[in-house]
Amino acid sequence: MIDMERDTDVIQEFEASALNTSLSNLTENSSGKWWETSEGHRFAGEVLQLRIRREILKFIGSRVRTRQDIETTFGLKENLAELHLALLEKADMIEEIDGFYRSTTIGSAYINNFEAFLSD
């Protein structure tokens, strides 16, 4: 289970700086969005520092999920679920389409490669 009390302080400190990062750090190519600068890559790393965001990303996986699915599964209040999803979306790990969330190319690569690397 996720320790929300411990993560809440980190979230409050982080959101002030994270929400000021520009989406212009991403560039569109034929296979989706990729980071253009090291700042975009750094931002994604900061977003994924919290275990709950990594768990949300893995939960979404190759499926399509709603915010309510995430609230229920992780025991989050609406505003906190929205914050986590907004930051994952801003880091281009997930995308929202008509109220549903799915992994992007980058999010899928993280799930398939980085998590596999950590488990070795």
C-alpha positions in Angstrom: 0.0 0.0 0.0 1.2 3.5 -0.7 2.2 5.7 2.3 0.3 8.9 1.5 1.3 10.7 4.6 5.0 10.4 3.8 4.4 11.4 0.2 2.2 14.4 0.9 5.1 16.6 2.1 7.2 15.7 -0.9 4.3 16.4 -3.2 3.7 19.9 -1.7 7.4 20.8 -2.0 7.6 19.4 -5.5 4.4 20.8 -7.1 5.5 24.4 -6.7 8.5 24.0 -9.0 7.2 21.2 -11.2 4.1 23.0 -12.4 6.3 25.8 -13.7 8.2 23.6 -16.2 7.3 24.4 -19.8 5.9 21.8 -22.2 8.1 23.4 -24.8 10.8 21.0 -23.7 9.1 18.3 -25.8 9.2 18.0 -29.6 6.9 16.0 -31.8 8.4 13.3 -34.1 6.9 10.5 -36.1 6.6 8.2 -33.2 5.3 10.6 -30.6 6.7 13.2 -28.3 10.3 13.1 -27.1 12.3 15.5 -24.9 14.2 18.1 -26.8 16.3 19.3 -23.9 17.9 17.9 -20.8 15.4 20.0 -18.8 12.5 17.9 -20.1 14.3 14.7 -19.3 15.2 16.0 -15.8 11.5 17.0 -15.2 10.3 13.4 -16.1 12.9 12.0 -13.7 11.6 14.3 -11.0 8.0 13.4 -11.7 8.9 9.7 -11.4 10.8 10.1 -8.1 7.6 9.5 -6.2 6.8 5.8 -6.0 3.0 6.4 -6.3 3.4 8.0 -9.7 5.5 5.0 -10.9 2.8 2.8 -9.5 0.1 4.8 -11.3 2.0 4.6 -14.5 2.4 0.8 -14.2 -1.3 0.5 -13.2 -2.3 2.3 -16.4 0.2 0.2 -18.4 -1.1 -0.8 -21.8 -4.7 -0.3 -20.7 -7.0 2.7 -20.7 -8.0 4.0 -17.2 -10.1 6.7 -15.8 -9.3 9.1 -13.0 -11.9 7.3 -10.9 -10.1 4.0 -11.5 -6.9 5.5 -10.1 -8.7 7.2 -7.1 -10.3 3.9 -6.1 -7.2 1.7 -6.6 -4.8 4.0 -4.8 -7.2 5.5 -2.2 -6.7 9.0 -3.5 -8.9 12.0 -3.2 -9.9 13.6 -6.5 -7.6 16.6 -6.3 -4.5 14.5 -5.5 -5.3 12.0 -8.3 -5.6 15.0 -10.6 -2.3 16.3 -9.5 -0.5 13.0 -10.1 -2.1 12.5 -13.5 -1.4 16.1 -14.5 2.3 15.7 -13.7 2.6 12.4 -15.5 0.9 13.9 -18.5 3.1 17.0 -18.4 6.2 14.6 -18.3 4.7 12.9 -21.4 4.4 9.6 -19.6 0.6 9.4 -20.1 -2.0 11.2 -22.2 -5.6 12.0 -21.5 -8.2 11.5 -24.2 -11.9 12.2 -23.5 -11.5 11.5 -19.8 -9.4 8.3 -20.2 -5.7 8.0 -19.6 -3.2 5.8 -21.5 0.5 5.4 -21.6 2.5 7.3 -24.2 5.4 5.8 -26.1 7.8 7.2 -23.4 5.6 5.8 -20.6 5.5 2.4 -22.2 9.2 2.4 -22.7 9.7 3.3 -19.0 7.4 0.4 -18.0 9.1 -2.1 -20.3 12.7 -1.1 -19.9 13.5 0.8 -16.8 11.3 -1.3 -14.4 12.8 -4.5 -15.9 16.3 -3.1 -15.3 15.5 -2.4 -11.7 14.2 -5.9 -11.1 17.4 -7.6 -12.3 
